[in-house]
Amino acid sequence: MLQTLQEFRFPQDLVDILLVSFVFYRILLIIRGTRALRMVFGLAVLLLALTLAKALGLYTLDWLVTSFWSQIVLALIILFAPELRRTLAQLGRNPFSRLMTGAESSRAIDEVVRAAVAMAEHRMGGIVVMERETQLTDIVEVGTRLDAVVSKEALLAIFQGGSPIHDGAAILSHGRIVAAGCFLPLALRVEDPTLGTRHRAAIGLTEETDAVALVISEETGRIALAEGGRIRRGLDGATLRRSLADLLGSTVEGGWEAHARTSPWRRWIWGRRAQ
């Protein structure tokens, strides 16, 4: 023990340990609450089975598990494809990307909430996606390009039954409606099998990006909010506004405390779920 401490290179080894710990911490933040976490537990069980097979001399089981591990890299790429895309997108995003001012963010959130409440009252279905650091260029390109100020009236017009773009999603970026009629990737597996296409699309998109997706159900008139591959349903206007303010970095409360919670560096380093 004493010899190990004597061989410890204080600055280099300490930095090395901290960096490795930070990498594992970021990975856990990314996969927390997703199916990837359950897959990690499954891989841990296989690793335990391999260890026991070798220790107990179970040659057939050892051969089966060893054969699986020889293909583990390809299996991981296939199983964790959405999580890998999301991780690479987060690593590539700019922590100093332009954010809306407090006034712009607050006004846009107010308009989105007003529109969502009105749509819920009239059983008007729709999905509104709010871009954050990860750009949604690929999704915007397949929709109808717009450049409109975020307002209740504009969103209601988009999702009116007679509108040719009411079936797709509206994309919001920096206080503007940049596209509508956009198609989103569907989540292949969801915990609640009763979820409709809009809810699955909201979950699917937020699994792969850091966007926030608002869903209004045409059947029930309920409001739902998806972020990080998870969805909350049955929100009222006040709860929706607080949630959007937290997720989109609105400085409604003002002051340094609101800025500190939502500063780009803090969210990039510690993860958006640590707000």
C-alpha positions in Angstrom: 0.0 0.0 0.0 2.8 2.4 1.0 4.7 1.5 -2.2 1.6 2.3 -4.3 1.2 5.7 -2.7 4.9 6.4 -3.3 4.5 5.6 -7.0 1.4 7.8 -7.3 2.2 10.7 -9.6 0.2 13.4 -7.9 -0.8 15.8 -10.7 -0.9 13.4 -13.7 -2.7 10.5 -12.0 -5.2 12.8 -10.2 -6.1 14.5 -13.5 -6.4 11.0 -15.1 -8.8 9.8 -12.5 -10.9 12.9 -12.6 -11.2 12.8 -16.4 -12.2 9.1 -16.4 -14.7 9.7 -13.6 -16.2 12.7 -15.6 -16.5 10.6 -18.8 -18.4 7.8 -16.9 -20.6 10.5 -15.2 -21.5 11.9 -18.6 -22.3 8.5 -20.0 -24.6 7.7 -17.1 -26.4 11.1 -17.6 -26.9 10.3 -21.3 -28.3 6.7 -20.8 -30.2 7.4 -17.6 -33.9 6.8 -18.1 -33.4 5.2 -21.5 -33.5 1.6 -22.7 -29.7 1.7 -23.0 -29.4 1.5 -19.2 -31.3 -1.7 -19.1 -29.1 -3.1 -21.9 -26.0 -2.2 -19.8 -27.4 -4.2 -17.0 -28.0 -7.1 -19.4 -24.4 -6.9 -20.6 -23.2 -6.9 -17.0 -25.2 -10.2 -16.4 -23.5 -11.7 -19.4 -20.1 -10.7 -18.1 -21.0 -12.3 -14.7 -22.1 -15.4 -16.5 -18.8 -15.6 -18.4 -16.8 -15.2 -15.2 -18.8 -17.9 -13.4 -18.5 -20.2 -16.4 -14.7 -20.0 -16.4 -14.5 -20.4 -12.6 -16.8 -23.4 -12.5 -15.5 -25.1 -15.7 -18.8 -24.9 -17.6 -17.1 -25.2 -21.0 -20.3 -25.1 -23.2 -21.6 -22.0 -21.5 -18.1 -20.5 -21.6 -18.0 -21.1 -25.4 -21.4 -19.5 -26.0 -20.7 -16.4 -24.0 -17.2 -16.0 -25.4 -18.6 -16.3 -29.0 -21.0 -13.5 -28.2 -18.3 -11.3 -26.8 -16.3 -11.6 -30.0 -19.1 -9.8 -31.8 -19.8 -7.3 -28.9 -18.6 -4.2 -30.8 -21.0 -4.7 -33.7 -23.8 -5.6 -31.3 -23.2 -2.4 -29.2 -23.3 -0.3 -32.4 -26.6 -1.8 -33.4 -28.2 -1.8 -29.9 -27.1 1.7 -28.9 -27.4 3.5 -32.3 -29.8 6.2 -31.0 -27.8 6.8 -27.9 -24.5 7.0 -29.9 -26.0 9.5 -32.3 -27.3 11.6 -29.4 -23.9 11.4 -27.6 -22.0 12.5 -30.7 -24.4 15.3 -31.3 -23.9 16.5 -27.7 -20.1 16.3 -28.0 -20.2 18.3 -31.2 -22.5 21.1 -30.1 -21.1 24.5 -29.2 -21.5 25.4 -25.5 -21.5 29.1 -26.5 -24.2 28.7 -29.2 -26.6 31.7 -29.4 -29.4 31.6 -26.8 -32.5 33.7 -26.7 -32.5 36.6 -24.4 -34.7 36.4 -21.3 -37.4 38.5 -22.9 -37.5 36.5 -26.1 -37.6 33.2 -24.3 -40.3 34.3 -21.9 -42.5 35.7 -24.7 -42.0 32.6 -26.9 -42.9 30.3 -24.0 -46.0 32.4 -23.2 -47.2 32.1 -26.8 -46.5 28.3 -26.9 -48.4 27.8 -23.6 -51.4 29.9 -24.8 -51.5 27.9 -28.0 -51.2 24.5 -26.2 -54.0 25.4 -23.8 -56.3 26.6 -26.6 -55.6 23.5 -28.7 -56.3 21.2 -25.8 -59.6 22.9 -25.1 -60.7 22.4 -28.8 -59.2 18.9 -29.1 -56.8 20.1 -31.8 -53.9 17.7 -32.1 -50.4 18.9 -32.7 -46.7 18.6 -31.9 -44.4 21.5 -31.4 -40.6 20.9 -31.2 -38.3 23.4 -29.5 -34.7 23.3 -30.7 -31.9 23.7 -28.1 -28.2 23.3 -28.7 -28.5 20.4 -31.2 -29.6 21.7 -34.6 -32.5 20.0 -36.3 -31.4 20.8 -39.9 -32.2 17.4 -41.3 -35.8 17.5 -39.9 -36.4 21.1 -41.0 -35.3 20.2 -44.6 -38.1 17.6 -45.0 -40.8 20.0 -43.8 -42.2 23.3 -45.1 -39.9 26.1 -44.5 -41.3 29.1 -42.6 -39.9 32.2 -40.9 -42.5 33.4 -38.5 -42.6 34.9 -35.0 -43.8 32.4 -32.4 -47.4 33.3 -31.6 -50.6 31.6 -30.5 -52.3 32.6 -33.7 -49.6 31.2 -36.0 -49.5 27.8 -34.2 -53.3 27.5 -34.3 -53.2 28.2 -38.0 -50.6 25.5 -38.6 -52.6 22.8 -36.8 -56.1 23.7 -38.1 -57.7 20.6 -39.6 -57.8 22.1 -43.0 -54.1 23.1 -43.1 -51.9 21.0 -45.4 -49.2 20.9 -42.8 -51.2 20.1 -39.7 -50.2 16.5 -39.6 -46.5 17.1 -39.1 -44.5 18.9 -36.3 -43.8 22.6 -36.1 -40.1 23.4 -35.3 -39.2 26.4 -33.2 -35.7 27.8 -33.1 -34.5 31.1 -31.4 -38.0 32.5 -31.0 -39.0 31.8 -34.6 -41.2 29.1 -36.3 -38.7 27.8 -38.8 -40.6 24.9 -40.3 -43.9 23.0 -40.1 -45.2 19.7 -41.5 -42.0 18.0 -40.4 -41.8 14.2 -39.8 -40.0 12.9 -36.8 -38.4 9.6 -36.0 -40.7 7.3 -34.1 -39.6 5.5 -30.9 -39.5 1.8 -31.6 -40.2 0.8 -28.0 -42.3 2.7 -25.4 -43.3 1.8 -21.9 -47.0 2.7 -22.5 -48.3 0.8 -25.6 -51.4 3.1 -25.7 -49.3 6.1 -26.8 -50.2 7.4 -30.3 -48.0 8.4 -33.2 -47.5 12.0 -32.0 -46.3 10.8 -28.6 -44.0 8.2 -30.1 -42.6 10.8 -32.5 -41.9 13.1 -29.6 -40.1 10.4 -27.6 -38.2 9.3 -30.6 -36.9 12.7 -31.4 -35.9 13.6 -27.8 -34.1 10.2 -27.6 -31.7 11.3 -30.4 -31.5 15.1 -29.7 -31.7 17.5 -26.8 -34.9 19.1 -28.2 -38.0 19.5 -26.2 -41.3 18.3 -27.8 -44.8 19.4 -26.8 -47.7 17.2 -27.8 -51.4 18.0 -27.7 -53.6 14.9 -28.0 -56.5 15.2 -30.4 -58.4 12.3 -28.7 -58.1 13.3 -25.1 -57.1 17.0 -25.2 -54.3 16.3 -22.8 -50.9 18.2 -23.0 -47.7 16.2 -22.8 -44.0 17.2 -22.8 -41.1 15.0 -23.9 -37.5 15.6 -23.1 -34.5 13.2 -23.0 -36.6 10.2 -24.3 -39.1 10.6 -21.4 -42.6 12.0 -21.6 -44.9 13.6 -19.0 -48.6 13.8 -19.7 -51.6 15.6 -18.2 -49.9 19.0 -17.8 -51.9 22.2 -17.2 -50.9 25.6 -18.4 -49.0 26.7 -15.3 -47.0 23.4 -15.0 -46.2 23.5 -18.7 -44.9 27.1 -18.5 -42.6 26.3 -15.5 -41.3 23.2 -17.3 -40.5 25.0 -20.5 -38.9 27.9 -18.6 -36.6 25.4 -16.9 -35.8 23.5 -20.0 -35.4 26.4 -22.4 -33.4 28.6 -20.1 -36.0 31.4 -19.7 -34.8 34.0 -17.2 -38.4 34.8 -16.1 -37.2 34.8 -12.5 -34.3 37.1 -13.5 -31.1 37.7 -11.8 -27.8 35.8 -11.6 -29.5 32.7 -10.1 -31.6 32.1 -13.2 -28.6 32.7 -15.4 -26.4 30.3 -13.5 -29.0 27.5 -13.7 -29.2 27.8 -17.5 -25.7 29.0 -18.6 -24.4 27.2 -21.7 -21.2 26.0 -19.9 -23.0 24.6 -16.9 -25.5 22.7 -19.1 -22.8 21.4 -21.4 -20.6 20.2 -18.6 -23.1 18.8 -16.1 -25.9 17.7 -18.5 -29.3 19.2 -19.0 -30.9 16.9 -16.5 -28.8 18.4 -13.7 -30.7 21.7 -13.8 
